[in-house]
């Protein structure tokens, strides 16, 4: 009935947000496994009908949906885990198709951010969540229509990176009273996202906070300069600024790490 209104401004409108929030309420309030099965079916239809709401423009809806689905991947019900994993796989596949079979950059980024949030909020990472990651990989390996494109490899890379974040976070918790080891783990995680500036920036900011808390102000400053270099490089590649010479000489005078 309201399809035309929902599709206004490429699905970036107030009515779409209200309808989406209503869908999210069904995941945020405890439901029976039988009810959740219907919620997941409704969400598959919703994403299939309005992909631009999630895969272009602002990333808020994409991030919120990723967060709630991942939370269900850690559900105590095995059937709910399977349903949530299937929905998440469908969501990533829709992202790939929406991007003309080039990548799943948006869902990849939002899923990693959601995992980082859920580690603190819900303590995910146990056997139930690992089981859901395995289900997603199995879907990718068994999808015959995606056999000749790089989608299965992208899904495998994503699940591998999620496991890396979970493992690194567990190690950080073990070494939270050893600031040097903690920063080394943060640095390794930041480097693993060299190709994803937004996530690399997140971990570099976290490193800077640890340095500042320990009174290591020079090291904290280096982290912020590194972040500035990432932003400058991104802006230059987008053609939005042209104030830095090749190799960003202005920053290299202070910080030689390229």
N, C-alpha and C positions, 0 to 999 in steps of 0.2 A: 504493500500500500504506500509506503513512504520511500520507495527505492530512489526516486528522482531526488528527493530532498537529501537523502543519505549520501548520494554521489556528488553533491555540490562541492565545489572547490577540491576536487580529487579526494573526496571522503574526509577532508580536514574541516569538520564543522561541529557545532555544538550538539546537534541532534545525534550524530554518529557517536560522540563521546558518551552521551546519555545511554544509548542503546548498548554500547560496549560495556559501560559500567554495570548495567543490569545483568549482562552475561557473566561478568566477573564476580558479581555477588553470589552466584550459584556455586562458584569455586571457593569463595572466601568464607562461606557459612557451611558448617559440617553437613554433608549429605550422605545418604546411603550409597552403596556401590551401584545399586540398580539405577538410582536417580542420576549419579555421575555419568553413567553410560550414555544417557540421553543428553546430558549437558555437553559431553564431548562431541556427540553427533551434531548438536546444534552449532557448536563452535566450528566444526569442519565446514558446515554449510555457510556460516557467516564469513569465514576467512576466504572460502572459495568464491563467494559472491562479491566481496569488497576487499580484494587484495591490496589496492592502493592505500587503504586506511593504515595498513601495517608496513608496507614496503616502500613508501615514498613520503616526502614531507617530514613532519616531526616523528621522532621514534618513540614517543610516550606510550602509545597503544601497543606497539610491538614489545617494548620492554615489560609492560605490565602483564601481557599475556604469557611471555616467556617465564616470568617469575612464578605465576600461578600454576602453569603446566609443570614446571620443574618441581614445585612443591608436591604436586600429585604423583610425580615419578618416585617420590620418597614415601608414598602412602603405604599403610600396613596391609591393605588389600592387594593381593597379587593381580586380580583382574583389573583393578583401578590403575596399577602400575602399567600394565600392558596397554590399556586404553589411552593413558596419558602419553606413553611412549609413541603409540601409533599417531596420536594427534600432533605430537612434536615433530615426528618425521614428516607428516603431511605438511605441516607449517613450513619446514625447511625446504621441502620440495616445491611448494608454491612460491617461495622466495626465489628459488633457482629459476623457475619458469617465468616469473615476473621480470627477472633480470635477463631474459632471453638466453637462458642456459649459460650464463657467464660466471656467476658466483652466488654465495649466500652471505655476503659480507654483513648485511644488517642483522640477520638472525644470529649469526656467529657472535658478533659483538654484544648484542643484547643478552644472549644466553650466558656468555662468560660473565658479564656484569651481574646478571641475576644469580648465578652460582656464587659469586663473591658475596652478595647480599645474604643469600640463604645460609651460607656457612655461619654467619653471625646470628641470623634470625631463627633458623630451625635446626641447625646442626646436621645438615645433610652430609652424605659421603660414605655411609655405611653400606652393608651388603644389598639393601633394598635399592638404593640409588644406583649402585654399580650394576645390578641386574637390569635396571631400566636402560642404562647406557648400552649394555650388551644387546638388548632387544632392538634398540635404534640401529646399531651396527648390522644386525641380522636383516632388518628391513632393507637397509641400503645394499647389502650384498645380494639379496634375493630379488631386487627390483629389476626385472628384465628390460623394462622400458628405459632405464637409466644406465644400462650396461655399457653403452658406447660413448658416454659423456663423463666429465670429471666430477659429477655430483657425489657418487659413492666415496671417492677419495676425499672430498671436502667434508663429508659427514664423519668419516674416520678421523680426519685431522681435528675436527671440532671435539669429538668425544675424547681424543687423546689429550687435547689441551685442557679440557675440563678435569680430567684425571690429574694432570700436572698441577693445576691450581689446587685441587683437593689435597694432593700429596704435599705440596709446598706449604699450604696452610697448616696442615697437621705438624709439619716440621717446625714451622714458626711458633706454634703453640708450645712445643717441647723446649724451644730455645728462647722463650720470651724474656728470660732473665739474663741472657747472654747477648748484649746489644750488637757486638761485632758479627756473631754468627747470624743473628736476625737480619741485619742489613745485607749480609752476603746472600741470604736466601731471597730477600726482596730484589736484589740486583739481578740474580739469576732469572727470576720470574719476569722482571722488566725486560731483560734481553730476549726472552722467549717471545716477546711481542714486538720485536723490532719492526715487523711489517704492519703493525696495528697501532698507530701513534696514540689514539685515545686511551687504549688500555695501558700502553707503556707509560704514558703520562700519569695515569692513576697510581701505578706502582712506584714511579719516581717520586711522586708527591708523598706517598706513604713513607718512603725512605727518608725524605727530607724531614718529615715530622719526627722520625726516630732520632735522626742526627741532632735536630734542634733540642729535643727533650733531653738528650745526653750531653748537651753543651758543645757539640761538635759543629760550630756555626759555619766554618769554612766548607766542610763536607756538605752541609745543608744547602749552602749557596751554590755549590757545584751542581747539585741535583736540580735546583731551580734554573740555572743557566742551561743545563741540558734540556729541560722542558722548554725553555725559550727557543732553543735551537730547533727543536722538533716543530714547534708552532710556526717559526719563521720559514722552515723548509716546506711545511704544508701550504702556507699562504703563498709562497713563491711558486710552487707547482700549480696552484689554483689560479695564478696570474693576478692575485689580489694586491700584492706588494712587490716592489722592485728596489728595496733599499739595501739588500745584502749582496755583496759581490760573490763570485764563485767561491764555494767552500766556506761562505759566511765568515770572512776574515775578521769582521767586527767581533764575533763571538770567540773565534779561535785564539785571539790575543789573550783572552782570559782563560779559555777552557779548550785544551788541545784534543780532547777526546772526540773523535769523529764517528 
